[in-house]
Amino acid sequence: MEFIIALAIGKIRLHKEIDEKLRGNIIQALQGKVQDVGLLLGGEIAPI
């Protein structure tokens, strides 16, 4: 979960295509298990 949070807040930077694909896969995997996972990983990266 630490990796997902770091990805969400922009502490981890990935290539744009890989980032989008990874975020989509994480959202799909956590759908129904984590409330508002789309808000956490969707949209723009939060500023540090």
C-alpha positions as protocol buffer text, in pm:
chain_id: "A"
residue {
  index: 1
  type: MET
  ca { x: 0 y: 0 z: 0 }
}
residue {
  index: 2
  type: GLU
  ca { x: 297 y: 234 z: 58 }
}
residue {
  index: 3
  type: PHE
  ca { x: 389 y: 209 z: -311 }
}
residue {
  index: 4
  type: ILE
  ca { x: 34 y: 299 z: -416 }
}
residue {
  index: 5
  type: ILE
  ca { x: 28 y: 602 z: -187 }
}
residue {
  index: 6
  type: ALA
  ca { x: 372 y: 714 z: -310 }
}
residue {
  index: 7
  type: LEU
  ca { x: 250 y: 678 z: -668 }
}
residue {
  index: 8
  type: ALA
  ca { x: -67 y: 874 z: -587 }
}
residue {
  index: 9
  type: ILE
  ca { x: 115 y: 1170 z: -431 }
}
residue {
  index: 10
  type: GLY
  ca { x: 382 y: 1183 z: -699 }
}
residue {
  index: 11
  type: LYS
  ca { x: 681 y: 1062 z: -496 }
}
residue {
  index: 12
  type: ILE
  ca { x: 733 y: 790 z: -759 }
}
residue {
  index: 13
  type: ARG
  ca { x: 759 y: 902 z: -1121 }
}
residue {
  index: 14
  type: LEU
  ca { x: 716 y: 656 z: -1407 }
}
residue {
  index: 15
  type: HIS
  ca { x: 708 y: 688 z: -1784 }
}
residue {
  index: 16
  type: LYS
  ca { x: 369 y: 836 z: -1881 }
}
residue {
  index: 17
  type: GLU
  ca { x: 240 y: 527 z: -2062 }
}
residue {
  index: 18
  type: ILE
  ca { x: 351 y: 291 z: -1787 }
}
residue {
  index: 19
  type: ASP
  ca { x: 207 y: 520 z: -1518 }
}
residue {
  index: 20
  type: GLU
  ca { x: -135 y: 531 z: -1686 }
}
residue {
  index: 21
  type: LYS
  ca { x: -144 y: 155 z: -1737 }
}
residue {
  index: 22
  type: LEU
  ca { x: -30 y: 83 z: -1379 }
}
residue {
  index: 23
  type: ARG
  ca { x: -282 y: 326 z: -1228 }
}
residue {
  index: 24
  type: GLY
  ca { x: -562 y: 170 z: -1434 }
}
residue {
  index: 25
  type: ASN
  ca { x: -465 y: -181 z: -1326 }
}
residue {
  index: 26
  type: ILE
  ca { x: -441 y: -80 z: -960 }
}
residue {
  index: 27
  type: ILE
  ca { x: -779 y: 95 z: -973 }
}
residue {
  index: 28
  type: GLN
  ca { x: -934 y: -213 z: -1133 }
}
residue {
  index: 29
  type: ALA
  ca { x: -777 y: -449 z: -877 }
}
residue {
  index: 30
  type: LEU
  ca { x: -880 y: -239 z: -576 }
}
residue {
  index: 31
  type: GLN
  ca { x: -1229 y: -149 z: -698 }
}
residue {
  index: 32
  type: GLY
  ca { x: -1475 y: -251 z: -427 }
}
residue {
  index: 33
  type: LYS
  ca { x: -1195 y: -313 z: -175 }
}
residue {
  index: 34
  type: VAL
  ca { x: -1074 y: 44 z: -122 }
}
residue {
  index: 35
  type: GLN
  ca { x: -1328 y: 323 z: -102 }
}
residue {
  index: 36
  type: ASP
  ca { x: -1266 y: 609 z: -350 }
}
residue {
  index: 37
  type: VAL
  ca { x: -961 y: 444 z: -508 }
}
residue {
  index: 38
  type: GLY
  ca { x: -1041 y: 640 z: -823 }
}
residue {
  index: 39
  type: LEU
  ca { x: -992 y: 965 z: -636 }
}
residue {
  index: 40
  type: LEU
  ca { x: -661 y: 843 z: -498 }
}
residue {
  index: 41
  type: LEU
  ca { x: -512 y: 735 z: -831 }
}
residue {
  index: 42
  type: GLY
  ca { x: -723 y: 906 z: -1093 }
}
residue {
  index: 43
  type: GLY
  ca { x: -663 y: 1239 z: -1260 }
}
residue {
  index: 44
  type: GLU
  ca { x: -358 y: 1453 z: -1212 }
}
residue {
  index: 45
  type: ILE
  ca { x: -69 y: 1390 z: -977 }
}
residue {
  index: 46
  type: ALA
  ca { x: -89 y: 1594 z: -659 }
}
residue {
  index: 47
  type: PRO
  ca { x: 189 y: 1850 z: -607 }
}
residue {
  index: 48
  type: ILE
  ca { x: 459 y: 1759 z: -354 }
}
